[in-house]
């Protein structure tokens, strides 16, 4: 007697969410968006420098970059979080959200 077994779902291939940002000197840098969150009426993104080679990624010690999403008449843009208190608070939110998946160094006490 044949058994009906449910199909095994194929493992979805991970596709990185890459954005390219231009610094003040006009140089372009690629980042991977690893998380985004709305907090106190603002939208924030957690980014790491994009590393294409998976083996190199395991060896890299990547810095987490937190950006705030702003909007103007031309559309959305990302900017650094200038306010230290806001940066600390948002950093704690991302630390809590990401600590399950990444090894995160503790933030300094404020």
Phi and psi restraints in degrees (range 20) as a CNS / XPLOR table:
assign (resid 1 and name C) (resid 2 and name N)
       (resid 2 and name CA) (resid 2 and name C) 1.0 -80.9 20.0 2
assign (resid 2 and name N) (resid 2 and name CA)
       (resid 2 and name C) (resid 3 and name N) 1.0 140.7 20.0 2
assign (resid 2 and name C) (resid 3 and name N)
       (resid 3 and name CA) (resid 3 and name C) 1.0 -101.2 20.0 2
assign (resid 3 and name N) (resid 3 and name CA)
       (resid 3 and name C) (resid 4 and name N) 1.0 139.6 20.0 2
assign (resid 3 and name C) (resid 4 and name N)
       (resid 4 and name CA) (resid 4 and name C) 1.0 -88.9 20.0 2
assign (resid 4 and name N) (resid 4 and name CA)
       (resid 4 and name C) (resid 5 and name N) 1.0 116.1 20.0 2
assign (resid 4 and name C) (resid 5 and name N)
       (resid 5 and name CA) (resid 5 and name C) 1.0 -112.4 20.0 2
assign (resid 5 and name N) (resid 5 and name CA)
       (resid 5 and name C) (resid 6 and name N) 1.0 141.3 20.0 2
assign (resid 5 and name C) (resid 6 and name N)
       (resid 6 and name CA) (resid 6 and name C) 1.0 -66.1 20.0 2
assign (resid 6 and name N) (resid 6 and name CA)
       (resid 6 and name C) (resid 7 and name N) 1.0 146.7 20.0 2
assign (resid 6 and name C) (resid 7 and name N)
       (resid 7 and name CA) (resid 7 and name C) 1.0 -63.7 20.0 2
assign (resid 7 and name N) (resid 7 and name CA)
       (resid 7 and name C) (resid 8 and name N) 1.0 142.0 20.0 2
assign (resid 7 and name C) (resid 8 and name N)
       (resid 8 and name CA) (resid 8 and name C) 1.0 -82.9 20.0 2
assign (resid 8 and name N) (resid 8 and name CA)
       (resid 8 and name C) (resid 9 and name N) 1.0 122.0 20.0 2
assign (resid 8 and name C) (resid 9 and name N)
       (resid 9 and name CA) (resid 9 and name C) 1.0 -66.0 20.0 2
assign (resid 9 and name N) (resid 9 and name CA)
       (resid 9 and name C) (resid 10 and name N) 1.0 137.7 20.0 2
assign (resid 9 and name C) (resid 10 and name N)
       (resid 10 and name CA) (resid 10 and name C) 1.0 -70.0 20.0 2
assign (resid 10 and name N) (resid 10 and name CA)
       (resid 10 and name C) (resid 11 and name N) 1.0 142.7 20.0 2
assign (resid 10 and name C) (resid 11 and name N)
       (resid 11 and name CA) (resid 11 and name C) 1.0 -67.9 20.0 2
assign (resid 11 and name N) (resid 11 and name CA)
       (resid 11 and name C) (resid 12 and name N) 1.0 126.1 20.0 2
assign (resid 11 and name C) (resid 12 and name N)
       (resid 12 and name CA) (resid 12 and name C) 1.0 -71.8 20.0 2
assign (resid 12 and name N) (resid 12 and name CA)
       (resid 12 and name C) (resid 13 and name N) 1.0 136.2 20.0 2
assign (resid 12 and name C) (resid 13 and name N)
       (resid 13 and name CA) (resid 13 and name C) 1.0 -77.4 20.0 2
assign (resid 13 and name N) (resid 13 and name CA)
       (resid 13 and name C) (resid 14 and name N) 1.0 132.6 20.0 2
assign (resid 13 and name C) (resid 14 and name N)
       (resid 14 and name CA) (resid 14 and name C) 1.0 -72.5 20.0 2
assign (resid 14 and name N) (resid 14 and name CA)
       (resid 14 and name C) (resid 15 and name N) 1.0 131.9 20.0 2
assign (resid 14 and name C) (resid 15 and name N)
       (resid 15 and name CA) (resid 15 and name C) 1.0 -123.1 20.0 2
assign (resid 15 and name N) (resid 15 and name CA)
       (resid 15 and name C) (resid 16 and name N) 1.0 114.9 20.0 2
assign (resid 15 and name C) (resid 16 and name N)
       (resid 16 and name CA) (resid 16 and name C) 1.0 -66.9 20.0 2
assign (resid 16 and name N) (resid 16 and name CA)
       (resid 16 and name C) (resid 17 and name N) 1.0 143.1 20.0 2
assign (resid 16 and name C) (resid 17 and name N)
       (resid 17 and name CA) (resid 17 and name C) 1.0 -93.6 20.0 2
assign (resid 17 and name N) (resid 17 and name CA)
       (resid 17 and name C) (resid 18 and name N) 1.0 98.6 20.0 2
assign (resid 17 and name C) (resid 18 and name N)
       (resid 18 and name CA) (resid 18 and name C) 1.0 -102.9 20.0 2
assign (resid 18 and name N) (resid 18 and name CA)
       (resid 18 and name C) (resid 19 and name N) 1.0 134.5 20.0 2
assign (resid 18 and name C) (resid 19 and name N)
       (resid 19 and name CA) (resid 19 and name C) 1.0 -126.9 20.0 2
assign (resid 19 and name N) (resid 19 and name CA)
       (resid 19 and name C) (resid 20 and name N) 1.0 150.5 20.0 2
assign (resid 19 and name C) (resid 20 and name N)
       (resid 20 and name CA) (resid 20 and name C) 1.0 -112.9 20.0 2
assign (resid 20 and name N) (resid 20 and name CA)
       (resid 20 and name C) (resid 21 and name N) 1.0 125.0 20.0 2
assign (resid 20 and name C) (resid 21 and name N)
       (resid 21 and name CA) (resid 21 and name C) 1.0 -114.3 20.0 2
assign (resid 21 and name N) (resid 21 and name CA)
       (resid 21 and name C) (resid 22 and name N) 1.0 146.5 20.0 2
assign (resid 21 and name C) (resid 22 and name N)
       (resid 22 and name CA) (resid 22 and name C) 1.0 -105.2 20.0 2
assign (resid 22 and name N) (resid 22 and name CA)
       (resid 22 and name C) (resid 23 and name N) 1.0 130.0 20.0 2
assign (resid 22 and name C) (resid 23 and name N)
       (resid 23 and name CA) (resid 23 and name C) 1.0 -83.6 20.0 2
assign (resid 23 and name N) (resid 23 and name CA)
       (resid 23 and name C) (resid 24 and name N) 1.0 -179.3 20.0 2
assign (resid 23 and name C) (resid 24 and name N)
       (resid 24 and name CA) (resid 24 and name C) 1.0 -62.8 20.0 2
assign (resid 24 and name N) (resid 24 and name CA)
       (resid 24 and name C) (resid 25 and name N) 1.0 -21.5 20.0 2
assign (resid 24 and name C) (resid 25 and name N)
       (resid 25 and name CA) (resid 25 and name C) 1.0 -96.1 20.0 2
assign (resid 25 and name N) (resid 25 and name CA)
       (resid 25 and name C) (resid 26 and name N) 1.0 3.6 20.0 2
assign (resid 25 and name C) (resid 26 and name N)
       (resid 26 and name CA) (resid 26 and name C) 1.0 89.9 20.0 2
assign (resid 26 and name N) (resid 26 and name CA)
       (resid 26 and name C) (resid 27 and name N) 1.0 0.5 20.0 2
assign (resid 26 and name C) (resid 27 and name N)
       (resid 27 and name CA) (resid 27 and name C) 1.0 -79.8 20.0 2
assign (resid 27 and name N) (resid 27 and name CA)
       (resid 27 and name C) (resid 28 and name N) 1.0 141.0 20.0 2
assign (resid 27 and name C) (resid 28 and name N)
       (resid 28 and name CA) (resid 28 and name C) 1.0 -95.4 20.0 2
assign (resid 28 and name N) (resid 28 and name CA)
       (resid 28 and name C) (resid 29 and name N) 1.0 141.1 20.0 2
assign (resid 28 and name C) (resid 29 and name N)
       (resid 29 and name CA) (resid 29 and name C) 1.0 -133.8 20.0 2
assign (resid 29 and name N) (resid 29 and name CA)
       (resid 29 and name C) (resid 30 and name N) 1.0 134.5 20.0 2
assign (resid 29 and name C) (resid 30 and name N)
       (resid 30 and name CA) (resid 30 and name C) 1.0 -94.8 20.0 2
assign (resid 30 and name N) (resid 30 and name CA)
       (resid 30 and name C) (resid 31 and name N) 1.0 136.1 20.0 2
assign (resid 30 and name C) (resid 31 and name N)
       (resid 31 and name CA) (resid 31 and name C) 1.0 -131.1 20.0 2
assign (resid 31 and name N) (resid 31 and name CA)
       (resid 31 and name C) (resid 32 and name N) 1.0 151.3 20.0 2
assign (resid 31 and name C) (resid 32 and name N)
       (resid 32 and name CA) (resid 32 and name C) 1.0 -104.3 20.0 2
assign (resid 32 and name N) (resid 32 and name CA)
       (resid 32 and name C) (resid 33 and name N) 1.0 129.5 20.0 2
assign (resid 32 and name C) (resid 33 and name N)
       (resid 33 and name CA) (resid 33 and name C) 1.0 -80.0 20.0 2
assign (resid 33 and name N) (resid 33 and name CA)
       (resid 33 and name C) (resid 34 and name N) 1.0 117.8 20.0 2
assign (resid 33 and name C) (resid 34 and name N)
       (resid 34 and name CA) (resid 34 and name C) 1.0 -104.1 20.0 2
assign (resid 34 and name N) (resid 34 and name CA)
       (resid 34 and name C) (resid 35 and name N) 1.0 -15.6 20.0 2
assign (resid 34 and name C) (resid 35 and name N)
       (resid 35 and name CA) (resid 35 and name C) 1.0 -166.5 20.0 2
assign (resid 35 and name N) (resid 35 and name CA)
       (resid 35 and name C) (resid 36 and name N) 1.0 157.7 20.0 2
assign (resid 35 and name C) (resid 36 and name N)
       (resid 36 and name CA) (resid 36 and name C) 1.0 -145.9 20.0 2
assign (resid 36 and name N) (resid 36 and name CA)
       (resid 36 and name C) (resid 37 and name N) 1.0 147.4 20.0 2
assign (resid 36 and name C) (resid 37 and name N)
       (resid 37 and name CA) (resid 37 and name C) 1.0 -151.0 20.0 2
assign (resid 37 and name N) (resid 37 and name CA)
       (resid 37 and name C) (resid 38 and name N) 1.0 146.9 20.0 2
assign (resid 37 and name C) (resid 38 and name N)
       (resid 38 and name CA) (resid 38 and name C) 1.0 -96.5 20.0 2
assign (resid 38 and name N) (resid 38 and name CA)
       (resid 38 and name C) (resid 39 and name N) 1.0 130.0 20.0 2
assign (resid 38 and name C) (resid 39 and name N)
       (resid 39 and name CA) (resid 39 and name C) 1.0 -144.4 20.0 2
assign (resid 39 and name N) (resid 39 and name CA)
       (resid 39 and name C) (resid 40 and name N) 1.0 122.0 20.0 2
assign (resid 39 and name C) (resid 40 and name N)
       (resid 40 and name CA) (resid 40 and name C) 1.0 50.8 20.0 2
assign (resid 40 and name N) (resid 40 and name CA)
       (resid 40 and name C) (resid 41 and name N) 1.0 46.2 20.0 2
assign (resid 40 and name C) (resid 41 and name N)
       (resid 41 and name CA) (resid 41 and name C) 1.0 79.7 20.0 2
assign (resid 41 and name N) (resid 41 and name CA)
       (resid 41 and name C) (resid 42 and name N) 1.0 6.2 20.0 2
assign (resid 41 and name C) (resid 42 and name N)
       (resid 42 and name CA) (resid 42 and name C) 1.0 -124.6 20.0 2
assign (resid 42 and name N) (resid 42 and name CA)
       (resid 42 and name C) (resid 43 and name N) 1.0 157.9 20.0 2
assign (resid 42 and name C) (resid 43 and name N)
       (resid 43 and name CA) (resid 43 and name C) 1.0 -109.1 20.0 2
assign (resid 43 and name N) (resid 43 and name CA)
       (resid 43 and name C) (resid 44 and name N) 1.0 132.7 20.0 2
assign (resid 43 and name C) (resid 44 and name N)
       (resid 44 and name CA) (resid 44 and name C) 1.0 -127.4 20.0 2
assign (resid 44 and name N) (resid 44 and name CA)
       (resid 44 and name C) (resid 45 and name N) 1.0 153.0 20.0 2
assign (resid 44 and name C) (resid 45 and name N)
       (resid 45 and name CA) (resid 45 and name C) 1.0 -129.2 20.0 2
assign (resid 45 and name N) (resid 45 and name CA)
       (resid 45 and name C) (resid 46 and name N) 1.0 142.6 20.0 2
assign (resid 45 and name C) (resid 46 and name N)
       (resid 46 and name CA) (resid 46 and name C) 1.0 -105.6 20.0 2
assign (resid 46 and name N) (resid 46 and name CA)
       (resid 46 and name C) (resid 47 and name N) 1.0 123.9 20.0 2
assign (resid 46 and name C) (resid 47 and name N)
       (resid 47 and name CA) (resid 47 and name C) 1.0 -123.6 20.0 2
assign (resid 47 and name N) (resid 47 and name CA)
       (resid 47 and name C) (resid 48 and name N) 1.0 154.1 20.0 2
assign (resid 47 and name C) (resid 48 and name N)
       (resid 48 and name CA) (resid 48 and name C) 1.0 -132.1 20.0 2
assign (resid 48 and name N) (resid 48 and name CA)
       (resid 48 and name C) (resid 49 and name N) 1.0 149.3 20.0 2
assign (resid 48 and name C) (resid 49 and name N)
       (resid 49 and name CA) (resid 49 and name C) 1.0 -55.0 20.0 2
assign (resid 49 and name N) (resid 49 and name CA)
       (resid 49 and name C) (resid 50 and name N) 1.0 136.8 20.0 2
assign (resid 49 and name C) (resid 50 and name N)
       (resid 50 and name CA) (resid 50 and name C) 1.0 -76.9 20.0 2
assign (resid 50 and name N) (resid 50 and name CA)
       (resid 50 and name C) (resid 51 and name N) 1.0 127.8 20.0 2
assign (resid 50 and name C) (resid 51 and name N)
       (resid 51 and name CA) (resid 51 and name C) 1.0 -121.4 20.0 2
assign (resid 51 and name N) (resid 51 and name CA)
       (resid 51 and name C) (resid 52 and name N) 1.0 118.1 20.0 2
assign (resid 51 and name C) (resid 52 and name N)
       (resid 52 and name CA) (resid 52 and name C) 1.0 -75.2 20.0 2
assign (resid 52 and name N) (resid 52 and name CA)
       (resid 52 and name C) (resid 53 and name N) 1.0 -38.6 20.0 2
assign (resid 52 and name C) (resid 53 and name N)
       (resid 53 and name CA) (resid 53 and name C) 1.0 -81.5 20.0 2
assign (resid 53 and name N) (resid 53 and name CA)
       (resid 53 and name C) (resid 54 and name N) 1.0 117.3 20.0 2
assign (resid 53 and name C) (resid 54 and name N)
       (resid 54 and name CA) (resid 54 and name C) 1.0 -60.9 20.0 2
assign (resid 54 and name N) (resid 54 and name CA)
       (resid 54 and name C) (resid 55 and name N) 1.0 -37.2 20.0 2
assign (resid 54 and name C) (resid 55 and name N)
       (resid 55 and name CA) (resid 55 and name C) 1.0 -64.7 20.0 2
assign (resid 55 and name N) (resid 55 and name CA)
       (resid 55 and name C) (resid 56 and name N) 1.0 -43.0 20.0 2
assign (resid 55 and name C) (resid 56 and name N)
       (resid 56 and name CA) (resid 56 and name C) 1.0 -65.4 20.0 2
assign (resid 56 and name N) (resid 56 and name CA)
       (resid 56 and name C) (resid 57 and name N) 1.0 -34.1 20.0 2
assign (resid 56 and name C) (resid 57 and name N)
       (resid 57 and name CA) (resid 57 and name C) 1.0 -60.0 20.0 2
assign (resid 57 and name N) (resid 57 and name CA)
       (resid 57 and name C) (resid 58 and name N) 1.0 -40.7 20.0 2
assign (resid 57 and name C) (resid 58 and name N)
       (resid 58 and name CA) (resid 58 and name C) 1.0 -66.7 20.0 2
assign (resid 58 and name N) (resid 58 and name CA)
       (resid 58 and name C) (resid 59 and name N) 1.0 -27.3 20.0 2
assign (resid 58 and name C) (resid 59 and name N)
       (resid 59 and name CA) (resid 59 and name C) 1.0 -89.3 20.0 2
assign (resid 59 and name N) (resid 59 and name CA)
       (resid 59 and name C) (resid 60 and name N) 1.0 -17.4 20.0 2
assign (resid 59 and name C) (resid 60 and name N)
       (resid 60 and name CA) (resid 60 and name C) 1.0 -79.7 20.0 2
assign (resid 60 and name N) (resid 60 and name CA)
       (resid 60 and name C) (resid 61 and name N) 1.0 148.2 20.0 2
assign (resid 60 and name C) (resid 61 and name N)
       (resid 61 and name CA) (resid 61 and name C) 1.0 -109.7 20.0 2
assign (resid 61 and name N) (resid 61 and name CA)
       (resid 61 and name C) (resid 62 and name N) 1.0 92.2 20.0 2
assign (resid 61 and name C) (resid 62 and name N)
       (resid 62 and name CA) (resid 62 and name C) 1.0 -86.0 20.0 2
assign (resid 62 and name N) (resid 62 and name CA)
       (resid 62 and name C) (resid 63 and name N) 1.0 138.1 20.0 2
assign (resid 62 and name C) (resid 63 and name N)
       (resid 63 and name CA) (resid 63 and name C) 1.0 -84.7 20.0 2
assign (resid 63 and name N) (resid 63 and name CA)
       (resid 63 and name C) (resid 64 and name N) 1.0 135.4 20.0 2
assign (resid 63 and name C) (resid 64 and name N)
       (resid 64 and name CA) (resid 64 and name C) 1.0 -82.5 20.0 2
assign (resid 64 and name N) (resid 64 and name CA)
       (resid 64 and name C) (resid 65 and name N) 1.0 128.9 20.0 2
assign (resid 64 and name C) (resid 65 and name N)
       (resid 65 and name CA) (resid 65 and name C) 1.0 -112.9 20.0 2
assign (resid 65 and name N) (resid 65 and name CA)
       (resid 65 and name C) (resid 66 and name N) 1.0 124.6 20.0 2
assign (resid 65 and name C) (resid 66 and name N)
       (resid 66 and name CA) (resid 66 and name C) 1.0 -103.4 20.0 2
assign (resid 66 and name N) (resid 66 and name CA)
       (resid 66 and name C) (resid 67 and name N) 1.0 129.8 20.0 2
assign (resid 66 and name C) (resid 67 and name N)
       (resid 67 and name CA) (resid 67 and name C) 1.0 -127.3 20.0 2
assign (resid 67 and name N) (resid 67 and name CA)
       (resid 67 and name C) (resid 68 and name N) 1.0 149.7 20.0 2
assign (resid 67 and name C) (resid 68 and name N)
       (resid 68 and name CA) (resid 68 and name C) 1.0 -106.2 20.0 2
assign (resid 68 and name N) (resid 68 and name CA)
       (resid 68 and name C) (resid 69 and name N) 1.0 135.9 20.0 2
assign (resid 68 and name C) (resid 69 and name N)
       (resid 69 and name CA) (resid 69 and name C) 1.0 -88.2 20.0 2
assign (resid 69 and name N) (resid 69 and name CA)
       (resid 69 and name C) (resid 70 and name N) 1.0 125.2 20.0 2
assign (resid 69 and name C) (resid 70 and name N)
       (resid 70 and name CA) (resid 70 and name C) 1.0 -116.2 20.0 2
assign (resid 70 and name N) (resid 70 and name CA)
       (resid 70 and name C) (resid 71 and name N) 1.0 164.3 20.0 2
assign (resid 70 and name C) (resid 71 and name N)
       (resid 71 and name CA) (resid 71 and name C) 1.0 -137.1 20.0 2
assign (resid 71 and name N) (resid 71 and name CA)
       (resid 71 and name C) (resid 72 and name N) 1.0 138.6 20.0 2
assign (resid 71 and name C) (resid 72 and name N)
       (resid 72 and name CA) (resid 72 and name C) 1.0 -136.7 20.0 2
assign (resid 72 and name N) (resid 72 and name CA)
       (resid 72 and name C) (resid 73 and name N) 1.0 -168.6 20.0 2
assign (resid 72 and name C) (resid 73 and name N)
       (resid 73 and name CA) (resid 73 and name C) 1.0 -63.6 20.0 2
assign (resid 73 and name N) (resid 73 and name CA)
       (resid 73 and name C) (resid 74 and name N) 1.0 -20.4 20.0 2
assign (resid 73 and name C) (resid 74 and name N)
       (resid 74 and name CA) (resid 74 and name C) 1.0 -91.1 20.0 2
assign (resid 74 and name N) (resid 74 and name CA)
       (resid 74 and name C) (resid 75 and name N) 1.0 -10.0 20.0 2
assign (resid 74 and name C) (resid 75 and name N)
       (resid 75 and name CA) (resid 75 and name C) 1.0 126.2 20.0 2
assign (resid 75 and name N) (resid 75 and name CA)
       (resid 75 and name C) (resid 76 and name N) 1.0 -160.0 20.0 2
assign (resid 75 and name C) (resid 76 and name N)
       (resid 76 and name CA) (resid 76 and name C) 1.0 -86.8 20.0 2
assign (resid 76 and name N) (resid 76 and name CA)
       (resid 76 and name C) (resid 77 and name N) 1.0 148.7 20.0 2
assign (resid 76 and name C) (resid 77 and name N)
       (resid 77 and name CA) (resid 77 and name C) 1.0 -149.3 20.0 2
assign (resid 77 and name N) (resid 77 and name CA)
       (resid 77 and name C) (resid 78 and name N) 1.0 158.6 20.0 2
assign (resid 77 and name C) (resid 78 and name N)
       (resid 78 and name CA) (resid 78 and name C) 1.0 -102.8 20.0 2
assign (resid 78 and name N) (resid 78 and name CA)
       (resid 78 and name C) (resid 79 and name N) 1.0 145.5 20.0 2
assign (resid 78 and name C) (resid 79 and name N)
       (resid 79 and name CA) (resid 79 and name C) 1.0 -145.1 20.0 2
assign (resid 79 and name N) (resid 79 and name CA)
       (resid 79 and name C) (resid 80 and name N) 1.0 154.3 20.0 2
assign (resid 79 and name C) (resid 80 and name N)
       (resid 80 and name CA) (resid 80 and name C) 1.0 -65.1 20.0 2
assign (resid 80 and name N) (resid 80 and name CA)
       (resid 80 and name C) (resid 81 and name N) 1.0 152.7 20.0 2
assign (resid 80 and name C) (resid 81 and name N)
       (resid 81 and name CA) (resid 81 and name C) 1.0 -84.5 20.0 2
assign (resid 81 and name N) (resid 81 and name CA)
       (resid 81 and name C) (resid 82 and name N) 1.0 111.4 20.0 2
assign (resid 81 and name C) (resid 82 and name N)
       (resid 82 and name CA) (resid 82 and name C) 1.0 -80.1 20.0 2
assign (resid 82 and name N) (resid 82 and name CA)
       (resid 82 and name C) (resid 83 and name N) 1.0 -36.0 20.0 2
assign (resid 82 and name C) (resid 83 and name N)
       (resid 83 and name CA) (resid 83 and name C) 1.0 -78.2 20.0 2
assign (resid 83 and name N) (resid 83 and name CA)
       (resid 83 and name C) (resid 84 and name N) 1.0 121.6 20.0 2
assign (resid 83 and name C) (resid 84 and name N)
       (resid 84 and name CA) (resid 84 and name C) 1.0 -60.1 20.0 2
assign (resid 84 and name N) (resid 84 and name CA)
       (resid 84 and name C) (resid 85 and name N) 1.0 -41.1 20.0 2
assign (resid 84 and name C) (resid 85 and name N)
       (resid 85 and name CA) (resid 85 and name C) 1.0 -65.4 20.0 2
assign (resid 85 and name N) (resid 85 and name CA)
       (resid 85 and name C) (resid 86 and name N) 1.0 -42.9 20.0 2
assign (resid 85 and name C) (resid 86 and name N)
       (resid 86 and name CA) (resid 86 and name C) 1.0 -63.9 20.0 2
assign (resid 86 and name N) (resid 86 and name CA)
       (resid 86 and name C) (resid 87 and name N) 1.0 -43.0 20.0 2
assign (resid 86 and name C) (resid 87 and name N)
       (resid 87 and name CA) (resid 87 and name C) 1.0 -61.5 20.0 2
assign (resid 87 and name N) (resid 87 and name CA)
       (resid 87 and name C) (resid 88 and name N) 1.0 -44.5 20.0 2
assign (resid 87 and name C) (resid 88 and name N)
       (resid 88 and name CA) (resid 88 and name C) 1.0 -61.2 20.0 2
assign (resid 88 and name N) (resid 88 and name CA)
       (resid 88 and name C) (resid 89 and name N) 1.0 -46.8 20.0 2
assign (resid 88 and name C) (resid 89 and name N)
       (resid 89 and name CA) (resid 89 and name C) 1.0 -63.9 20.0 2
assign (resid 89 and name N) (resid 89 and name CA)
       (resid 89 and name C) (resid 90 and name N) 1.0 -46.5 20.0 2
assign (resid 89 and name C) (resid 90 and name N)
       (resid 90 and name CA) (resid 90 and name C) 1.0 -67.2 20.0 2
assign (resid 90 and name N) (resid 90 and name CA)
       (resid 90 and name C) (resid 91 and name N) 1.0 -36.5 20.0 2
assign (resid 90 and name C) (resid 91 and name N)
       (resid 91 and name CA) (resid 91 and name C) 1.0 -59.7 20.0 2
assign (resid 91 and name N) (resid 91 and name CA)
       (resid 91 and name C) (resid 92 and name N) 1.0 -40.8 20.0 2
assign (resid 91 and name C) (resid 92 and name N)
       (resid 92 and name CA) (resid 92 and name C) 1.0 -64.8 20.0 2
assign (resid 92 and name N) (resid 92 and name CA)
       (resid 92 and name C) (resid 93 and name N) 1.0 -39.1 20.0 2
assign (resid 92 and name C) (resid 93 and name N)
       (resid 93 and name CA) (resid 93 and name C) 1.0 -61.4 20.0 2
assign (resid 93 and name N) (resid 93 and name CA)
       (resid 93 and name C) (resid 94 and name N) 1.0 -48.6 20.0 2
assign (resid 93 and name C) (resid 94 and name N)
       (resid 94 and name CA) (resid 94 and name C) 1.0 -68.0 20.0 2
assign (resid 94 and name N) (resid 94 and name CA)
       (resid 94 and name C) (resid 95 and name N) 1.0 -37.1 20.0 2
assign (resid 94 and name C) (resid 95 and name N)
       (resid 95 and name CA) (resid 95 and name C) 1.0 -58.7 20.0 2
assign (resid 95 and name N) (resid 95 and name CA)
       (resid 95 and name C) (resid 96 and name N) 1.0 -44.7 20.0 2
assign (resid 95 and name C) (resid 96 and name N)
       (resid 96 and name CA) (resid 96 and name C) 1.0 -64.1 20.0 2
assign (resid 96 and name N) (resid 96 and name CA)
       (resid 96 and name C) (resid 97 and name N) 1.0 -43.1 20.0 2
assign (resid 96 and name C) (resid 97 and name N)
       (resid 97 and name CA) (resid 97 and name C) 1.0 -69.9 20.0 2
assign (resid 97 and name N) (resid 97 and name CA)
       (resid 97 and name C) (resid 98 and name N) 1.0 -36.3 20.0 2
assign (resid 97 and name C) (resid 98 and name N)
       (resid 98 and name CA) (resid 98 and name C) 1.0 -98.7 20.0 2
assign (resid 98 and name N) (resid 98 and name CA)
       (resid 98 and name C) (resid 99 and name N) 1.0 -12.3 20.0 2
assign (resid 98 and name C) (resid 99 and name N)
       (resid 99 and name CA) (resid 99 and name C) 1.0 -62.9 20.0 2
assign (resid 99 and name N) (resid 99 and name CA)
       (resid 99 and name C) (resid 100 and name N) 1.0 -22.8 20.0 2
assign (resid 99 and name C) (resid 100 and name N)
       (resid 100 and name CA) (resid 100 and name C) 1.0 -70.0 20.0 2
assign (resid 100 and name N) (resid 100 and name CA)
       (resid 100 and name C) (resid 101 and name N) 1.0 -28.8 20.0 2
assign (resid 100 and name C) (resid 101 and name N)
       (resid 101 and name CA) (resid 101 and name C) 1.0 -106.8 20.0 2
assign (resid 101 and name N) (resid 101 and name CA)
       (resid 101 and name C) (resid 102 and name N) 1.0 -23.3 20.0 2
assign (resid 101 and name C) (resid 102 and name N)
       (resid 102 and name CA) (resid 102 and name C) 1.0 -131.4 20.0 2
assign (resid 102 and name N) (resid 102 and name CA)
       (resid 102 and name C) (resid 103 and name N) 1.0 152.4 20.0 2
assign (resid 102 and name C) (resid 103 and name N)
       (resid 103 and name CA) (resid 103 and name C) 1.0 -84.7 20.0 2
assign (resid 103 and name N) (resid 103 and name CA)
       (resid 103 and name C) (resid 104 and name N) 1.0 113.5 20.0 2
assign (resid 103 and name C) (resid 104 and name N)
       (resid 104 and name CA) (resid 104 and name C) 1.0 -116.4 20.0 2
assign (resid 104 and name N) (resid 104 and name CA)
       (resid 104 and name C) (resid 105 and name N) 1.0 128.0 20.0 2
assign (resid 104 and name C) (resid 105 and name N)
       (resid 105 and name CA) (resid 105 and name C) 1.0 -68.1 20.0 2
assign (resid 105 and name N) (resid 105 and name CA)
       (resid 105 and name C) (resid 106 and name N) 1.0 142.7 20.0 2
assign (resid 105 and name C) (resid 106 and name N)
       (resid 106 and name CA) (resid 106 and name C) 1.0 -61.6 20.0 2
assign (resid 106 and name N) (resid 106 and name CA)
       (resid 106 and name C) (resid 107 and name N) 1.0 140.7 20.0 2
assign (resid 106 and name C) (resid 107 and name N)
       (resid 107 and name CA) (resid 107 and name C) 1.0 -73.4 20.0 2
assign (resid 107 and name N) (resid 107 and name CA)
       (resid 107 and name C) (resid 108 and name N) 1.0 146.0 20.0 2
assign (resid 107 and name C) (resid 108 and name N)
       (resid 108 and name CA) (resid 108 and name C) 1.0 -65.4 20.0 2
assign (resid 108 and name N) (resid 108 and name CA)
       (resid 108 and name C) (resid 109 and name N) 1.0 148.9 20.0 2
assign (resid 108 and name C) (resid 109 and name N)
       (resid 109 and name CA) (resid 109 and name C) 1.0 -67.5 20.0 2
assign (resid 109 and name N) (resid 109 and name CA)
       (resid 109 and name C) (resid 110 and name N) 1.0 144.7 20.0 2
